[in-house]
Amino acid sequence: MKKIISILVLVLACGVSNGQTKSNGFNRIVLNTYLPANISIPKEAKKMLEDKLTQIATHYGVGGNSINPRFVITANVNVGTKDFISGPPQMLAQNLEITISIGDAYTAMRFSDITIKTKGVGTNEDKAFIDAIINLNNQSKEIAVLMEEGKNKIISYFNSQCEFIIKEAEGLAKQEKYDAAIYTLVLIPDVCKECYIKAAKKLPAVYKSKIDFDCKQKLQEAKNKWAASPNQETALLIEENLSSISPSSSCFNEVRAFSEKILKKTTVDEREKKLLAQKNHVEELSLEKEQIIAYENIAVAYFNRQPGTKVYNNIYWK
């Protein structure tokens, strides 16, 4: 078991440095693009601004789809003067001040922001707005400073809150909320090296508790179903449910013995098919591989079961 944990920590700690970045935001900082619902700009210009923010995040290595909706890059627009340019055709020049911010959507804390003046020209207001946003240079020095400061503040958050985050995960595990505990631990980015490794060392124990809990729960449910209706149809249904139990769980031998017992009630063909499938499952799914791939699957499933991602409408930045 010690060897397995050592391998696991090494893989988790070195994954990003070996180029194994994840699009879902595990192990790295990801900024979610957000614009307030009440932003007063034309619809097409709003979409263009959202795309621009996404481009900025991607350019500085913090773009992508994240299962952690906490940290955002957002913007607000202050509409300035409009100047008409004689034609034909007559053109409209629109002056804008765009404030771009990075912050924590849960605490409404703003980490960094800048205000950039930009100007666009078009045959109407919508086109002038779009042109002004297109003219926003997402590689300017001001934006580079904004992104660096924002990322540093997020790293500082995880470093300063590390013990609290890990204790929170341990508390969730004690309440048998294992999926939530794993989700909490895997969100720590690898750039927070010490905290990241501490979390990685906690994951195997939480995962082991989870699969042991699931095993006992599913086995008891299976026994109850079998006691109520011991027939071939029930046997096949039970086998389907038991097939999701991890071979690494503490009660797996008991599960296998129970499976062999109830499979005697099925036809020869069905019994051989089920026993073969179970044998292949045990042989092909090694403990190391199972644990390494399981954490993210559990975290994604947990996130997808939540009522919905956090609504950011009208964030008030402190």
C-alpha positions in Angstrom: 0.0 0.0 0.0 2.9 2.4 0.8 4.3 1.7 -2.7 1.0 2.5 -4.3 0.6 5.8 -2.4 4.2 6.8 -3.3 3.5 6.1 -7.0 0.2 8.1 -6.9 1.7 11.1 -5.2 4.5 11.2 -7.7 2.1 11.0 -10.7 -0.1 13.7 -9.2 2.8 16.0 -8.3 4.5 15.7 -11.7 1.6 15.4 -14.0 1.5 19.0 -15.2 5.3 19.3 -15.5 5.2 16.4 -17.9 2.7 18.2 -20.1 -0.4 16.4 -18.9 -2.6 19.5 -18.6 -6.3 19.0 -18.2 -8.9 20.9 -20.1 -11.4 20.6 -17.2 -9.1 22.6 -14.9 -7.8 20.0 -12.5 -4.4 20.7 -11.0 -4.2 24.2 -12.5 -5.6 27.7 -12.1 -8.6 28.3 -14.5 -10.5 31.6 -14.8 -14.1 31.3 -15.9 -15.3 34.0 -18.3 -18.3 36.0 -16.9 -20.1 39.2 -17.8 -22.8 40.8 -15.6 -26.4 40.2 -16.9 -27.1 43.9 -16.7 -24.1 45.1 -18.8 -25.3 47.9 -21.1 -23.8 47.0 -24.4 -25.3 45.6 -27.6 -25.9 41.8 -27.7 -23.3 41.1 -30.4 -20.7 43.3 -28.6 -21.3 41.4 -25.4 -20.6 38.1 -27.1 -17.4 39.7 -28.6 -16.3 40.9 -25.2 -16.9 37.4 -23.7 -14.7 35.9 -26.5 -12.1 38.5 -25.9 -11.9 37.7 -22.1 -11.6 34.0 -23.0 -8.8 34.8 -25.4 -7.0 36.7 -22.7 -7.3 33.8 -20.2 -6.2 31.3 -22.8 -3.2 33.4 -23.9 -2.0 33.5 -20.3 -2.5 29.8 -19.6 -5.5 30.0 -17.4 -8.2 29.4 -20.0 -10.4 26.3 -20.4 -13.5 24.7 -19.0 -13.2 24.3 -15.2 -15.3 22.3 -12.7 -14.4 25.0 -10.2 -16.5 28.1 -10.9 -15.0 30.1 -8.2 -12.4 32.3 -10.0 -13.5 34.6 -12.8 -12.3 37.1 -15.3 -15.0 39.6 -15.9 -15.4 43.1 -17.4 -17.6 46.2 -17.2 -18.0 48.9 -19.8 -18.3 52.6 -19.3 -19.7 54.2 -22.5 -18.0 57.4 -23.4 -18.6 60.0 -26.0 -19.9 59.3 -29.5 -18.6 61.3 -32.5 -20.3 61.3 -35.9 -18.0 61.3 -38.9 -19.4 62.7 -42.1 -19.7 60.4 -45.1 -20.8 59.0 -47.2 -21.5 56.8 -45.5 -21.8 58.6 -42.2 -19.8 56.7 -39.5 -20.0 56.7 -35.8 -17.0 56.7 -33.5 -17.6 55.2 -30.1 -15.3 55.7 -27.1 -15.3 53.1 -24.4 -13.6 52.5 -21.0 -13.4 48.8 -20.3 -12.6 47.6 -16.8 -11.3 44.1 -16.7 -11.2 42.3 -13.3 -10.1 39.0 -11.8 -11.6 37.9 -8.6 -13.3 35.3 -6.4 -17.0 35.0 -7.3 -17.8 33.3 -4.0 -16.5 36.0 -1.7 -17.0 38.8 -4.2 -13.4 39.7 -3.6 -11.6 41.5 -6.5 -8.0 40.5 -6.9 -6.9 42.8 -9.6 -8.3 45.1 -12.3 -7.3 47.6 -15.0 -9.3 50.1 -17.0 -8.4 50.4 -20.7 -9.6 53.1 -23.1 -10.6 51.9 -26.6 -12.3 53.4 -29.6 -14.3 51.8 -32.4 -15.8 53.1 -35.7 -18.8 51.7 -37.6 -21.8 52.5 -39.6 -24.0 52.1 -36.6 -23.7 51.9 -32.8 -23.5 48.1 -32.7 -20.7 47.9 -35.2 -18.8 50.7 -33.4 -19.0 48.8 -30.1 -17.8 45.6 -31.8 -14.9 47.5 -33.4 -13.9 49.0 -30.1 -13.7 45.6 -28.5 -11.8 44.1 -31.4 -9.2 46.9 -30.9 -8.7 45.9 -27.3 -5.1 44.4 -27.3 -5.2 41.3 -25.2 -1.4 41.1 -25.1 -0.8 44.6 -23.8 1.5 45.3 -20.8 -1.4 46.4 -18.7 -3.2 43.1 -19.2 0.0 41.1 -18.6 0.3 42.9 -15.2 -3.4 42.2 -14.5 -3.1 38.5 -15.2 0.1 38.1 -13.2 -1.3 39.9 -10.2 -4.6 37.9 -10.4 -2.8 34.5 -10.6 -0.5 35.4 -7.7 -3.5 36.4 -5.6 -5.2 33.0 -6.3 -2.0 31.2 -5.4 -1.8 33.2 -2.2 -5.4 32.2 -1.4 -4.7 28.4 -1.7 -1.4 28.8 0.2 -2.9 30.7 3.1 -6.1 28.5 3.2 -4.3 25.2 2.7 -4.8 23.8 6.2 -8.4 24.9 6.3 -9.1 23.3 2.9 -7.6 20.0 3.9 -9.4 20.0 7.2 -12.6 20.7 5.4 -12.0 17.7 3.2 -11.2 15.5 6.2 -14.4 16.7 7.9 -16.5 15.9 4.8 -14.9 12.4 4.7 -15.8 11.8 8.4 -19.4 12.7 7.5 -19.1 10.0 4.8 -19.3 12.7 2.1 -16.4 11.2 0.2 -17.2 12.6 -3.2 -17.3 16.1 -1.8 -14.0 15.5 0.0 -12.2 14.3 -3.1 -13.6 17.2 -5.1 -12.3 19.7 -2.5 -8.8 18.1 -2.6 -8.3 17.8 -6.4 -9.1 21.5 -7.0 -5.8 22.6 -5.4 -3.6 23.7 -8.3 -0.1 22.2 -8.7 1.5 25.6 -8.6 0.8 25.7 -4.9 3.4 22.9 -4.5 3.3 22.2 -0.8 -0.4 22.3 -0.4 -0.9 20.3 -3.6 1.4 17.5 -2.3 -0.3 17.5 1.1 -3.7 17.1 -0.6 -2.3 14.3 -2.9 -1.2 12.4 0.2 -4.7 12.6 1.7 -6.5 11.3 -1.4 -5.8 7.6 -1.2 -7.2 7.3 2.3 -10.4 9.2 1.4 -10.8 7.1 -1.8 -10.3 3.8 0.2 -12.9 4.9 2.7 -15.3 5.7 -0.2 -14.9 2.4 -2.0 -15.2 0.4 1.3 -18.4 2.3 2.2 -19.8 1.8 -1.3 -19.0 -1.9 -1.2 -20.7 -2.5 2.1 -23.7 -0.5 1.1 -24.2 -2.2 -2.3 -23.6 -5.6 -0.9 -26.2 -5.1 1.9 -28.7 -3.9 -0.7 -28.0 -6.9 -2.9 -28.5 -9.3 0.1 -31.8 -7.6 0.9 -33.1 -7.9 -2.7 -32.0 -11.6 -2.9 -33.7 -12.4 0.4 -36.9 -10.8 -0.9 -36.9 -12.5 -4.3 -34.3 -15.3 -4.9 -34.7 -16.0 -8.6 -32.8 -15.7 -11.8 -34.2 -12.2 -12.8 -33.1 -10.8 -9.4 -29.7 -12.5 -9.6 -28.9 -10.8 -13.0 -30.1 -7.4 -11.7 -28.0 -7.8 -8.5 -24.9 -8.8 -10.6 -25.4 -5.6 -12.7 -25.3 -3.5 -9.5 -22.4 -5.3 -7.9 -20.2 -5.0 -11.0 -19.5 -1.4 -10.2 -17.9 -2.3 -6.9 -14.1 -1.7 -6.9 -12.0 -4.9 -6.6 -9.8 -2.9 -4.2 -12.6 -2.5 -1.6 -12.2 -4.4 1.7 -15.4 -6.5 1.2 -14.8 -7.5 -2.4 -14.0 -11.1 -1.6 -17.4 -11.3 0.2 -19.0 -9.7 -2.9 -17.4 -12.3 -5.1 -18.5 -15.2 -2.9 -22.1 -13.8 -2.8 -22.1 -13.4 -6.6 -21.0 -17.0 -7.1 -23.7 -18.1 -4.8 -26.6 -16.3 -6.6 -25.2 -17.0 -10.1 -26.0 -20.7 -9.4 -29.7 -19.6 -9.9 -29.0 -18.4 -13.5 -28.6 -20.4 -16.6 -25.2 -21.9 -17.4 -24.6 -19.4 -20.2 -25.5 -16.4 -18.1 -23.4 -17.7 -15.2 -20.3 -18.2 -17.3 -20.7 -14.8 -18.9 -21.0 -13.0 -15.6 -18.0 -14.9 -14.0 -15.8 -14.2 -17.0 -16.7 -10.5 -17.0 -16.0 -10.3 -13.2 -12.6 -12.1 -13.7 -11.6 -9.7 -16.5 -12.6 -6.7 -14.4 -10.3 -7.8 -11.5 -7.4 -8.6 -13.8 -7.5 -5.5 -16.0 -8.1 -2.8 -13.4 -4.9 -2.6 -11.4 -5.0 -0.7 -8.1 -2.6 2.0 -9.2 -4.6 2.7 -12.4 -7.9 2.6 -10.6 -6.9 5.2 -8.0 -5.2 7.6 -10.4 -8.1 7.8 -12.8 -10.9 7.6 -10.2 -10.3 10.9 -8.4 -11.1 13.2 -11.4 -14.1 11.0 -12.4 -15.5 11.2 -8.9 -15.0 15.0 -8.8 -16.6 15.6 -12.2 -19.6 13.4 -11.3 -19.9 15.2 -7.9 -19.8 18.6 -9.7 -22.4 17.5 -12.3 -24.8 16.4 -9.5 -24.9 19.8 -8.0 -28.0 22.0 -8.6 -26.1 24.2 -11.0 -22.9 26.3 -11.3 -22.7 29.4 -9.3 -24.7 32.3 -10.6 -22.5 35.4 -10.8 -25.2 38.0 -11.8 -24.3 41.5 -10.6 -21.2 40.6 -8.6 -20.4 43.4 -6.2 -16.6 43.6 -6.0 -15.3 44.7 -2.6 
